């Protein structure tokens, strides 16, 4: 089971790295690959609602055994604080949603409804003190891939 989860995680990371306009080896732009247009929104634009984050908080017990009570990271990586924001800087909410959906919870990947993953994602954004808004995070890849994760508001 763990081997299968690891394989899914490696495939997902490979897909995410292929979407990136930067080569994994040297960090140089790939000459033959056209740069993707920048995401049109960021997590600073209020991309989840307080009610959605609250629903995610109620489900967050699924995450704490690996990610810690405060999402500081234990067996799994941190989901809050500088370690989280530095790791996800420049990627999209869609990337994080896909990773969560395909690999979490560790003992039953993909076992939650897409809406539950969206609620957990909203809670992660709330824990990281990104502002809430009036529209919930959706479950469709297109709009999620248009929301950048940024360290600071531009």
Phi and psi in radians as a Rosetta constraint file:
Dihedral C 1 N 2 CA 2 C 2 CIRCULARHARMONIC -1.086 0.35
Dihedral N 2 CA 2 C 2 N 3 CIRCULARHARMONIC -0.650 0.35
Dihedral C 2 N 3 CA 3 C 3 CIRCULARHARMONIC -1.103 0.35
Dihedral N 3 CA 3 C 3 N 4 CIRCULARHARMONIC -0.722 0.35
Dihedral C 3 N 4 CA 4 C 4 CIRCULARHARMONIC -1.099 0.35
Dihedral N 4 CA 4 C 4 N 5 CIRCULARHARMONIC -0.722 0.35
Dihedral C 4 N 5 CA 5 C 5 CIRCULARHARMONIC -1.143 0.35
Dihedral N 5 CA 5 C 5 N 6 CIRCULARHARMONIC -0.756 0.35
Dihedral C 5 N 6 CA 6 C 6 CIRCULARHARMONIC -1.091 0.35
Dihedral N 6 CA 6 C 6 N 7 CIRCULARHARMONIC -0.698 0.35
Dihedral C 6 N 7 CA 7 C 7 CIRCULARHARMONIC -1.118 0.35
Dihedral N 7 CA 7 C 7 N 8 CIRCULARHARMONIC -0.777 0.35
Dihedral C 7 N 8 CA 8 C 8 CIRCULARHARMONIC -1.055 0.35
Dihedral N 8 CA 8 C 8 N 9 CIRCULARHARMONIC -0.744 0.35
Dihedral C 8 N 9 CA 9 C 9 CIRCULARHARMONIC -1.104 0.35
Dihedral N 9 CA 9 C 9 N 10 CIRCULARHARMONIC -0.733 0.35
Dihedral C 9 N 10 CA 10 C 10 CIRCULARHARMONIC -1.149 0.35
Dihedral N 10 CA 10 C 10 N 11 CIRCULARHARMONIC -0.707 0.35
Dihedral C 10 N 11 CA 11 C 11 CIRCULARHARMONIC -1.115 0.35
Dihedral N 11 CA 11 C 11 N 12 CIRCULARHARMONIC -0.766 0.35
Dihedral C 11 N 12 CA 12 C 12 CIRCULARHARMONIC -1.083 0.35
Dihedral N 12 CA 12 C 12 N 13 CIRCULARHARMONIC -0.775 0.35
Dihedral C 12 N 13 CA 13 C 13 CIRCULARHARMONIC -1.102 0.35
Dihedral N 13 CA 13 C 13 N 14 CIRCULARHARMONIC -0.644 0.35
Dihedral C 13 N 14 CA 14 C 14 CIRCULARHARMONIC -1.116 0.35
Dihedral N 14 CA 14 C 14 N 15 CIRCULARHARMONIC -0.735 0.35
Dihedral C 14 N 15 CA 15 C 15 CIRCULARHARMONIC -1.112 0.35
Dihedral N 15 CA 15 C 15 N 16 CIRCULARHARMONIC -0.789 0.35
Dihedral C 15 N 16 CA 16 C 16 CIRCULARHARMONIC -1.084 0.35
Dihedral N 16 CA 16 C 16 N 17 CIRCULARHARMONIC -0.728 0.35
Dihedral C 16 N 17 CA 17 C 17 CIRCULARHARMONIC -1.203 0.35
Dihedral N 17 CA 17 C 17 N 18 CIRCULARHARMONIC -0.524 0.35
Dihedral C 17 N 18 CA 18 C 18 CIRCULARHARMONIC -1.202 0.35
Dihedral N 18 CA 18 C 18 N 19 CIRCULARHARMONIC -0.513 0.35
Dihedral C 18 N 19 CA 19 C 19 CIRCULARHARMONIC -1.283 0.35
Dihedral N 19 CA 19 C 19 N 20 CIRCULARHARMONIC -0.352 0.35
Dihedral C 19 N 20 CA 20 C 20 CIRCULARHARMONIC -1.365 0.35
Dihedral N 20 CA 20 C 20 N 21 CIRCULARHARMONIC 2.431 0.35
Dihedral C 20 N 21 CA 21 C 21 CIRCULARHARMONIC -1.402 0.35
Dihedral N 21 CA 21 C 21 N 22 CIRCULARHARMONIC 0.136 0.35
Dihedral C 21 N 22 CA 22 C 22 CIRCULARHARMONIC -1.999 0.35
Dihedral N 22 CA 22 C 22 N 23 CIRCULARHARMONIC 2.348 0.35
Dihedral C 22 N 23 CA 23 C 23 CIRCULARHARMONIC -1.182 0.35
Dihedral N 23 CA 23 C 23 N 24 CIRCULARHARMONIC 2.483 0.35
Dihedral C 23 N 24 CA 24 C 24 CIRCULARHARMONIC -1.211 0.35
Dihedral N 24 CA 24 C 24 N 25 CIRCULARHARMONIC -0.560 0.35
Dihedral C 24 N 25 CA 25 C 25 CIRCULARHARMONIC -1.295 0.35
Dihedral N 25 CA 25 C 25 N 26 CIRCULARHARMONIC -0.952 0.35
Dihedral C 25 N 26 CA 26 C 26 CIRCULARHARMONIC -1.990 0.35
Dihedral N 26 CA 26 C 26 N 27 CIRCULARHARMONIC -0.091 0.35
Dihedral C 26 N 27 CA 27 C 27 CIRCULARHARMONIC 1.386 0.35
Dihedral N 27 CA 27 C 27 N 28 CIRCULARHARMONIC 0.146 0.35
Dihedral C 27 N 28 CA 28 C 28 CIRCULARHARMONIC -1.502 0.35
Dihedral N 28 CA 28 C 28 N 29 CIRCULARHARMONIC 2.528 0.35
Dihedral C 28 N 29 CA 29 C 29 CIRCULARHARMONIC -1.051 0.35
Dihedral N 29 CA 29 C 29 N 30 CIRCULARHARMONIC 2.503 0.35
Dihedral C 29 N 30 CA 30 C 30 CIRCULARHARMONIC -1.374 0.35
Dihedral N 30 CA 30 C 30 N 31 CIRCULARHARMONIC 2.067 0.35
Dihedral C 30 N 31 CA 31 C 31 CIRCULARHARMONIC -1.105 0.35
Dihedral N 31 CA 31 C 31 N 32 CIRCULARHARMONIC -0.680 0.35
Dihedral C 31 N 32 CA 32 C 32 CIRCULARHARMONIC -1.418 0.35
Dihedral N 32 CA 32 C 32 N 33 CIRCULARHARMONIC -0.134 0.35
Dihedral C 32 N 33 CA 33 C 33 CIRCULARHARMONIC -1.862 0.35
Dihedral N 33 CA 33 C 33 N 34 CIRCULARHARMONIC 2.201 0.35
Dihedral C 33 N 34 CA 34 C 34 CIRCULARHARMONIC -1.228 0.35
Dihedral N 34 CA 34 C 34 N 35 CIRCULARHARMONIC 2.406 0.35
Dihedral C 34 N 35 CA 35 C 35 CIRCULARHARMONIC -1.175 0.35
Dihedral N 35 CA 35 C 35 N 36 CIRCULARHARMONIC 2.352 0.35
Dihedral C 35 N 36 CA 36 C 36 CIRCULARHARMONIC -1.206 0.35
Dihedral N 36 CA 36 C 36 N 37 CIRCULARHARMONIC 2.553 0.35
Dihedral C 36 N 37 CA 37 C 37 CIRCULARHARMONIC -1.113 0.35
Dihedral N 37 CA 37 C 37 N 38 CIRCULARHARMONIC 2.520 0.35
Dihedral C 37 N 38 CA 38 C 38 CIRCULARHARMONIC -1.122 0.35
Dihedral N 38 CA 38 C 38 N 39 CIRCULARHARMONIC 2.599 0.35
Dihedral C 38 N 39 CA 39 C 39 CIRCULARHARMONIC -1.046 0.35
Dihedral N 39 CA 39 C 39 N 40 CIRCULARHARMONIC 2.504 0.35
Dihedral C 39 N 40 CA 40 C 40 CIRCULARHARMONIC -1.496 0.35
Dihedral N 40 CA 40 C 40 N 41 CIRCULARHARMONIC -0.228 0.35
Dihedral C 40 N 41 CA 41 C 41 CIRCULARHARMONIC -2.322 0.35
Dihedral N 41 CA 41 C 41 N 42 CIRCULARHARMONIC 2.978 0.35
Dihedral C 41 N 42 CA 42 C 42 CIRCULARHARMONIC -2.366 0.35
Dihedral N 42 CA 42 C 42 N 43 CIRCULARHARMONIC 2.968 0.35
Dihedral C 42 N 43 CA 43 C 43 CIRCULARHARMONIC -1.120 0.35
Dihedral N 43 CA 43 C 43 N 44 CIRCULARHARMONIC -0.222 0.35
Dihedral C 43 N 44 CA 44 C 44 CIRCULARHARMONIC -1.413 0.35
Dihedral N 44 CA 44 C 44 N 45 CIRCULARHARMONIC -0.085 0.35
Dihedral C 44 N 45 CA 45 C 45 CIRCULARHARMONIC -1.601 0.35
Dihedral N 45 CA 45 C 45 N 46 CIRCULARHARMONIC 0.204 0.35
Dihedral C 45 N 46 CA 46 C 46 CIRCULARHARMONIC 1.202 0.35
Dihedral N 46 CA 46 C 46 N 47 CIRCULARHARMONIC 1.217 0.35
Dihedral C 46 N 47 CA 47 C 47 CIRCULARHARMONIC -1.722 0.35
Dihedral N 47 CA 47 C 47 N 48 CIRCULARHARMONIC 0.119 0.35
Dihedral C 47 N 48 CA 48 C 48 CIRCULARHARMONIC -2.485 0.35
Dihedral N 48 CA 48 C 48 N 49 CIRCULARHARMONIC 2.879 0.35
Dihedral C 48 N 49 CA 49 C 49 CIRCULARHARMONIC -1.837 0.35
Dihedral N 49 CA 49 C 49 N 50 CIRCULARHARMONIC 2.747 0.35
Dihedral C 49 N 50 CA 50 C 50 CIRCULARHARMONIC -1.016 0.35
Dihedral N 50 CA 50 C 50 N 51 CIRCULARHARMONIC -0.673 0.35
Dihedral C 50 N 51 CA 51 C 51 CIRCULARHARMONIC -1.111 0.35
Dihedral N 51 CA 51 C 51 N 52 CIRCULARHARMONIC -0.676 0.35
Dihedral C 51 N 52 CA 52 C 52 CIRCULARHARMONIC -1.164 0.35
Dihedral N 52 CA 52 C 52 N 53 CIRCULARHARMONIC -0.751 0.35
Dihedral C 52 N 53 CA 53 C 53 CIRCULARHARMONIC -1.103 0.35
Dihedral N 53 CA 53 C 53 N 54 CIRCULARHARMONIC -0.630 0.35
Dihedral C 53 N 54 CA 54 C 54 CIRCULARHARMONIC -1.142 0.35
Dihedral N 54 CA 54 C 54 N 55 CIRCULARHARMONIC -0.717 0.35
Dihedral C 54 N 55 CA 55 C 55 CIRCULARHARMONIC -1.085 0.35
Dihedral N 55 CA 55 C 55 N 56 CIRCULARHARMONIC -0.691 0.35
Dihedral C 55 N 56 CA 56 C 56 CIRCULARHARMONIC -1.130 0.35
Dihedral N 56 CA 56 C 56 N 57 CIRCULARHARMONIC -0.667 0.35
Dihedral C 56 N 57 CA 57 C 57 CIRCULARHARMONIC -1.074 0.35
Dihedral N 57 CA 57 C 57 N 58 CIRCULARHARMONIC -0.646 0.35
Dihedral C 57 N 58 CA 58 C 58 CIRCULARHARMONIC -1.169 0.35
Dihedral N 58 CA 58 C 58 N 59 CIRCULARHARMONIC -0.469 0.35
Dihedral C 58 N 59 CA 59 C 59 CIRCULARHARMONIC -1.634 0.35
Dihedral N 59 CA 59 C 59 N 60 CIRCULARHARMONIC -0.147 0.35
Dihedral C 59 N 60 CA 60 C 60 CIRCULARHARMONIC -1.122 0.35
Dihedral N 60 CA 60 C 60 N 61 CIRCULARHARMONIC -0.270 0.35
Dihedral C 60 N 61 CA 61 C 61 CIRCULARHARMONIC -1.037 0.35
Dihedral N 61 CA 61 C 61 N 62 CIRCULARHARMONIC -0.413 0.35
Dihedral C 61 N 62 CA 62 C 62 CIRCULARHARMONIC -1.149 0.35
Dihedral N 62 CA 62 C 62 N 63 CIRCULARHARMONIC -0.377 0.35
Dihedral C 62 N 63 CA 63 C 63 CIRCULARHARMONIC -1.749 0.35
Dihedral N 63 CA 63 C 63 N 64 CIRCULARHARMONIC -0.438 0.35
Dihedral C 63 N 64 CA 64 C 64 CIRCULARHARMONIC -1.197 0.35
Dihedral N 64 CA 64 C 64 N 65 CIRCULARHARMONIC -0.473 0.35
Dihedral C 64 N 65 CA 65 C 65 CIRCULARHARMONIC -1.130 0.35
Dihedral N 65 CA 65 C 65 N 66 CIRCULARHARMONIC -0.503 0.35
Dihedral C 65 N 66 CA 66 C 66 CIRCULARHARMONIC -1.806 0.35
Dihedral N 66 CA 66 C 66 N 67 CIRCULARHARMONIC -0.599 0.35
Dihedral C 66 N 67 CA 67 C 67 CIRCULARHARMONIC -1.817 0.35
Dihedral N 67 CA 67 C 67 N 68 CIRCULARHARMONIC -0.026 0.35
Dihedral C 67 N 68 CA 68 C 68 CIRCULARHARMONIC 1.555 0.35
Dihedral N 68 CA 68 C 68 N 69 CIRCULARHARMONIC 2.728 0.35
Dihedral C 68 N 69 CA 69 C 69 CIRCULARHARMONIC -1.062 0.35
Dihedral N 69 CA 69 C 69 N 70 CIRCULARHARMONIC -0.573 0.35
Dihedral C 69 N 70 CA 70 C 70 CIRCULARHARMONIC -1.850 0.35
Dihedral N 70 CA 70 C 70 N 71 CIRCULARHARMONIC 0.252 0.35
Dihedral C 70 N 71 CA 71 C 71 CIRCULARHARMONIC 1.098 0.35
Dihedral N 71 CA 71 C 71 N 72 CIRCULARHARMONIC 0.476 0.35
Dihedral C 71 N 72 CA 72 C 72 CIRCULARHARMONIC -1.356 0.35
Dihedral N 72 CA 72 C 72 N 73 CIRCULARHARMONIC -0.191 0.35
Dihedral C 72 N 73 CA 73 C 73 CIRCULARHARMONIC 1.686 0.35
Dihedral N 73 CA 73 C 73 N 74 CIRCULARHARMONIC 2.273 0.35
Dihedral C 73 N 74 CA 74 C 74 CIRCULARHARMONIC -2.306 0.35
Dihedral N 74 CA 74 C 74 N 75 CIRCULARHARMONIC -1.739 0.35
Dihedral C 74 N 75 CA 75 C 75 CIRCULARHARMONIC -1.255 0.35
Dihedral N 75 CA 75 C 75 N 76 CIRCULARHARMONIC -0.589 0.35
Dihedral C 75 N 76 CA 76 C 76 CIRCULARHARMONIC -1.795 0.35
Dihedral N 76 CA 76 C 76 N 77 CIRCULARHARMONIC 2.963 0.35
Dihedral C 76 N 77 CA 77 C 77 CIRCULARHARMONIC -1.194 0.35
Dihedral N 77 CA 77 C 77 N 78 CIRCULARHARMONIC 2.829 0.35
Dihedral C 77 N 78 CA 78 C 78 CIRCULARHARMONIC -1.126 0.35
Dihedral N 78 CA 78 C 78 N 79 CIRCULARHARMONIC 2.464 0.35
Dihedral C 78 N 79 CA 79 C 79 CIRCULARHARMONIC -1.931 0.35
Dihedral N 79 CA 79 C 79 N 80 CIRCULARHARMONIC 0.099 0.35
Dihedral C 79 N 80 CA 80 C 80 CIRCULARHARMONIC -2.541 0.35
Dihedral N 80 CA 80 C 80 N 81 CIRCULARHARMONIC 2.689 0.35
Dihedral C 80 N 81 CA 81 C 81 CIRCULARHARMONIC 1.516 0.35
Dihedral N 81 CA 81 C 81 N 82 CIRCULARHARMONIC -3.010 0.35
Dihedral C 81 N 82 CA 82 C 82 CIRCULARHARMONIC -1.021 0.35
Dihedral N 82 CA 82 C 82 N 83 CIRCULARHARMONIC -0.662 0.35
Dihedral C 82 N 83 CA 83 C 83 CIRCULARHARMONIC -1.072 0.35
Dihedral N 83 CA 83 C 83 N 84 CIRCULARHARMONIC -0.690 0.35
Dihedral C 83 N 84 CA 84 C 84 CIRCULARHARMONIC -1.206 0.35
Dihedral N 84 CA 84 C 84 N 85 CIRCULARHARMONIC -0.904 0.35
Dihedral C 84 N 85 CA 85 C 85 CIRCULARHARMONIC -1.157 0.35
Dihedral N 85 CA 85 C 85 N 86 CIRCULARHARMONIC -0.619 0.35
Dihedral C 85 N 86 CA 86 C 86 CIRCULARHARMONIC -1.175 0.35
Dihedral N 86 CA 86 C 86 N 87 CIRCULARHARMONIC -0.692 0.35
Dihedral C 86 N 87 CA 87 C 87 CIRCULARHARMONIC -1.148 0.35
Dihedral N 87 CA 87 C 87 N 88 CIRCULARHARMONIC -0.681 0.35
Dihedral C 87 N 88 CA 88 C 88 CIRCULARHARMONIC -1.689 0.35
Dihedral N 88 CA 88 C 88 N 89 CIRCULARHARMONIC -0.094 0.35
Dihedral C 88 N 89 CA 89 C 89 CIRCULARHARMONIC -0.856 0.35
Dihedral N 89 CA 89 C 89 N 90 CIRCULARHARMONIC 2.207 0.35
Dihedral C 89 N 90 CA 90 C 90 CIRCULARHARMONIC 1.503 0.35
Dihedral N 90 CA 90 C 90 N 91 CIRCULARHARMONIC -0.199 0.35
Dihedral C 90 N 91 CA 91 C 91 CIRCULARHARMONIC -1.573 0.35
Dihedral N 91 CA 91 C 91 N 92 CIRCULARHARMONIC -3.098 0.35
Dihedral C 91 N 92 CA 92 C 92 CIRCULARHARMONIC -1.986 0.35
Dihedral N 92 CA 92 C 92 N 93 CIRCULARHARMONIC 2.825 0.35
Dihedral C 92 N 93 CA 93 C 93 CIRCULARHARMONIC -1.056 0.35
Dihedral N 93 CA 93 C 93 N 94 CIRCULARHARMONIC -0.574 0.35
Dihedral C 93 N 94 CA 94 C 94 CIRCULARHARMONIC -1.081 0.35
Dihedral N 94 CA 94 C 94 N 95 CIRCULARHARMONIC -0.691 0.35
Dihedral C 94 N 95 CA 95 C 95 CIRCULARHARMONIC -1.059 0.35
Dihedral N 95 CA 95 C 95 N 96 CIRCULARHARMONIC -0.788 0.35
Dihedral C 95 N 96 CA 96 C 96 CIRCULARHARMONIC -1.182 0.35
Dihedral N 96 CA 96 C 96 N 97 CIRCULARHARMONIC -0.741 0.35
Dihedral C 96 N 97 CA 97 C 97 CIRCULARHARMONIC -1.022 0.35
Dihedral N 97 CA 97 C 97 N 98 CIRCULARHARMONIC -0.813 0.35
Dihedral C 97 N 98 CA 98 C 98 CIRCULARHARMONIC -1.106 0.35
Dihedral N 98 CA 98 C 98 N 99 CIRCULARHARMONIC -0.754 0.35
Dihedral C 98 N 99 CA 99 C 99 CIRCULARHARMONIC -1.050 0.35
Dihedral N 99 CA 99 C 99 N 100 CIRCULARHARMONIC -0.805 0.35
Dihedral C 99 N 100 CA 100 C 100 CIRCULARHARMONIC -1.064 0.35
Dihedral N 100 CA 100 C 100 N 101 CIRCULARHARMONIC -0.836 0.35
Dihedral C 100 N 101 CA 101 C 101 CIRCULARHARMONIC -1.147 0.35
Dihedral N 101 CA 101 C 101 N 102 CIRCULARHARMONIC -0.640 0.35
Dihedral C 101 N 102 CA 102 C 102 CIRCULARHARMONIC -1.533 0.35
Dihedral N 102 CA 102 C 102 N 103 CIRCULARHARMONIC -0.323 0.35
Dihedral C 102 N 103 CA 103 C 103 CIRCULARHARMONIC -2.214 0.35
Dihedral N 103 CA 103 C 103 N 104 CIRCULARHARMONIC -0.106 0.35
Dihedral C 103 N 104 CA 104 C 104 CIRCULARHARMONIC -2.150 0.35
Dihedral N 104 CA 104 C 104 N 105 CIRCULARHARMONIC 2.694 0.35
Dihedral C 104 N 105 CA 105 C 105 CIRCULARHARMONIC -1.106 0.35
Dihedral N 105 CA 105 C 105 N 106 CIRCULARHARMONIC 2.723 0.35
Dihedral C 105 N 106 CA 106 C 106 CIRCULARHARMONIC -0.939 0.35
Dihedral N 106 CA 106 C 106 N 107 CIRCULARHARMONIC -0.644 0.35
Dihedral C 106 N 107 CA 107 C 107 CIRCULARHARMONIC -1.559 0.35
Dihedral N 107 CA 107 C 107 N 108 CIRCULARHARMONIC -0.081 0.35
Dihedral C 107 N 108 CA 108 C 108 CIRCULARHARMONIC -2.752 0.35
Dihedral N 108 CA 108 C 108 N 109 CIRCULARHARMONIC 1.127 0.35
Dihedral C 108 N 109 CA 109 C 109 CIRCULARHARMONIC -0.969 0.35
Dihedral N 109 CA 109 C 109 N 110 CIRCULARHARMONIC 2.422 0.35
Dihedral C 109 N 110 CA 110 C 110 CIRCULARHARMONIC 1.293 0.35
Dihedral N 110 CA 110 C 110 N 111 CIRCULARHARMONIC 0.183 0.35
Dihedral C 110 N 111 CA 111 C 111 CIRCULARHARMONIC -1.437 0.35
Dihedral N 111 CA 111 C 111 N 112 CIRCULARHARMONIC -0.174 0.35
Dihedral C 111 N 112 CA 112 C 112 CIRCULARHARMONIC -1.661 0.35
Dihedral N 112 CA 112 C 112 N 113 CIRCULARHARMONIC 2.783 0.35
Dihedral C 112 N 113 CA 113 C 113 CIRCULARHARMONIC -1.235 0.35
Dihedral N 113 CA 113 C 113 N 114 CIRCULARHARMONIC 2.644 0.35
Dihedral C 113 N 114 CA 114 C 114 CIRCULARHARMONIC -0.970 0.35
Dihedral N 114 CA 114 C 114 N 115 CIRCULARHARMONIC -0.638 0.35
Dihedral C 114 N 115 CA 115 C 115 CIRCULARHARMONIC -1.113 0.35
Dihedral N 115 CA 115 C 115 N 116 CIRCULARHARMONIC -0.623 0.35
Dihedral C 115 N 116 CA 116 C 116 CIRCULARHARMONIC -1.193 0.35
Dihedral N 116 CA 116 C 116 N 117 CIRCULARHARMONIC -0.677 0.35
Dihedral C 116 N 117 CA 117 C 117 CIRCULARHARMONIC -1.107 0.35
Dihedral N 117 CA 117 C 117 N 118 CIRCULARHARMONIC -0.697 0.35
Dihedral C 117 N 118 CA 118 C 118 CIRCULARHARMONIC -1.113 0.35
Dihedral N 118 CA 118 C 118 N 119 CIRCULARHARMONIC -0.703 0.35
Dihedral C 118 N 119 CA 119 C 119 CIRCULARHARMONIC -1.108 0.35
Dihedral N 119 CA 119 C 119 N 120 CIRCULARHARMONIC -0.765 0.35
Dihedral C 119 N 120 CA 120 C 120 CIRCULARHARMONIC -1.108 0.35
Dihedral N 120 CA 120 C 120 N 121 CIRCULARHARMONIC -0.686 0.35
Dihedral C 120 N 121 CA 121 C 121 CIRCULARHARMONIC -1.092 0.35
Dihedral N 121 CA 121 C 121 N 122 CIRCULARHARMONIC -0.715 0.35
Dihedral C 121 N 122 CA 122 C 122 CIRCULARHARMONIC -1.069 0.35
Dihedral N 122 CA 122 C 122 N 123 CIRCULARHARMONIC -0.716 0.35
Dihedral C 122 N 123 CA 123 C 123 CIRCULARHARMONIC -1.134 0.35
Dihedral N 123 CA 123 C 123 N 124 CIRCULARHARMONIC -0.719 0.35
Dihedral C 123 N 124 CA 124 C 124 CIRCULARHARMONIC -1.051 0.35
Dihedral N 124 CA 124 C 124 N 125 CIRCULARHARMONIC -0.740 0.35
Dihedral C 124 N 125 CA 125 C 125 CIRCULARHARMONIC -1.132 0.35
Dihedral N 125 CA 125 C 125 N 126 CIRCULARHARMONIC -0.685 0.35
Dihedral C 125 N 126 CA 126 C 126 CIRCULARHARMONIC -1.129 0.35
Dihedral N 126 CA 126 C 126 N 127 CIRCULARHARMONIC -0.756 0.35
Dihedral C 126 N 127 CA 127 C 127 CIRCULARHARMONIC -1.068 0.35
Dihedral N 127 CA 127 C 127 N 128 CIRCULARHARMONIC -0.561 0.35
Dihedral C 127 N 128 CA 128 C 128 CIRCULARHARMONIC -1.493 0.35
Dihedral N 128 CA 128 C 128 N 129 CIRCULARHARMONIC 0.138 0.35
Dihedral C 128 N 129 CA 129 C 129 CIRCULARHARMONIC 1.135 0.35
Dihedral N 129 CA 129 C 129 N 130 CIRCULARHARMONIC 0.491 0.35
Dihedral C 129 N 130 CA 130 C 130 CIRCULARHARMONIC -1.365 0.35
Dihedral N 130 CA 130 C 130 N 131 CIRCULARHARMONIC 2.500 0.35
Dihedral C 130 N 131 CA 131 C 131 CIRCULARHARMONIC -1.227 0.35
Dihedral N 131 CA 131 C 131 N 132 CIRCULARHARMONIC 2.605 0.35
Dihedral C 131 N 132 CA 132 C 132 CIRCULARHARMONIC -1.494 0.35
Dihedral N 132 CA 132 C 132 N 133 CIRCULARHARMONIC 2.961 0.35
Dihedral C 132 N 133 CA 133 C 133 CIRCULARHARMONIC -2.450 0.35
Dihedral N 133 CA 133 C 133 N 134 CIRCULARHARMONIC -2.696 0.35
Dihedral C 133 N 134 CA 134 C 134 CIRCULARHARMONIC -1.862 0.35
Dihedral N 134 CA 134 C 134 N 135 CIRCULARHARMONIC -0.040 0.35
Dihedral C 134 N 135 CA 135 C 135 CIRCULARHARMONIC -2.148 0.35
Dihedral N 135 CA 135 C 135 N 136 CIRCULARHARMONIC 2.354 0.35
Dihedral C 135 N 136 CA 136 C 136 CIRCULARHARMONIC -1.284 0.35
Dihedral N 136 CA 136 C 136 N 137 CIRCULARHARMONIC 2.671 0.35
Dihedral C 136 N 137 CA 137 C 137 CIRCULARHARMONIC -1.143 0.35
Dihedral N 137 CA 137 C 137 N 138 CIRCULARHARMONIC 2.320 0.35
Dihedral C 137 N 138 CA 138 C 138 CIRCULARHARMONIC -1.511 0.35
Dihedral N 138 CA 138 C 138 N 139 CIRCULARHARMONIC -2.950 0.35
Dihedral C 138 N 139 CA 139 C 139 CIRCULARHARMONIC -2.105 0.35
Dihedral N 139 CA 139 C 139 N 140 CIRCULARHARMONIC 0.043 0.35
Dihedral C 139 N 140 CA 140 C 140 CIRCULARHARMONIC -1.608 0.35
Dihedral N 140 CA 140 C 140 N 141 CIRCULARHARMONIC 2.358 0.35
Dihedral C 140 N 141 CA 141 C 141 CIRCULARHARMONIC -1.034 0.35
Dihedral N 141 CA 141 C 141 N 142 CIRCULARHARMONIC -0.736 0.35
Dihedral C 141 N 142 CA 142 C 142 CIRCULARHARMONIC -0.934 0.35
Dihedral N 142 CA 142 C 142 N 143 CIRCULARHARMONIC -1.060 0.35
Dihedral C 142 N 143 CA 143 C 143 CIRCULARHARMONIC -1.091 0.35
Dihedral N 143 CA 143 C 143 N 144 CIRCULARHARMONIC -0.630 0.35
Dihedral C 143 N 144 CA 144 C 144 CIRCULARHARMONIC -1.139 0.35
Dihedral N 144 CA 144 C 144 N 145 CIRCULARHARMONIC -0.591 0.35
Dihedral C 144 N 145 CA 145 C 145 CIRCULARHARMONIC -1.329 0.35
Dihedral N 145 CA 145 C 145 N 146 CIRCULARHARMONIC -0.080 0.35
Dihedral C 145 N 146 CA 146 C 146 CIRCULARHARMONIC -1.681 0.35
Dihedral N 146 CA 146 C 146 N 147 CIRCULARHARMONIC 0.027 0.35
Dihedral C 146 N 147 CA 147 C 147 CIRCULARHARMONIC -1.925 0.35
Dihedral N 147 CA 147 C 147 N 148 CIRCULARHARMONIC 1.948 0.35
Dihedral C 147 N 148 CA 148 C 148 CIRCULARHARMONIC -1.378 0.35
Dihedral N 148 CA 148 C 148 N 149 CIRCULARHARMONIC 2.576 0.35
Dihedral C 148 N 149 CA 149 C 149 CIRCULARHARMONIC -1.711 0.35
Dihedral N 149 CA 149 C 149 N 150 CIRCULARHARMONIC 2.116 0.35
Dihedral C 149 N 150 CA 150 C 150 CIRCULARHARMONIC -2.218 0.35
Dihedral N 150 CA 150 C 150 N 151 CIRCULARHARMONIC 2.547 0.35
Dihedral C 150 N 151 CA 151 C 151 CIRCULARHARMONIC -1.119 0.35
Dihedral N 151 CA 151 C 151 N 152 CIRCULARHARMONIC -0.763 0.35
Dihedral C 151 N 152 CA 152 C 152 CIRCULARHARMONIC -2.369 0.35
Dihedral N 152 CA 152 C 152 N 153 CIRCULARHARMONIC 2.720 0.35
Dihedral C 152 N 153 CA 153 C 153 CIRCULARHARMONIC -1.221 0.35
Dihedral N 153 CA 153 C 153 N 154 CIRCULARHARMONIC 2.388 0.35
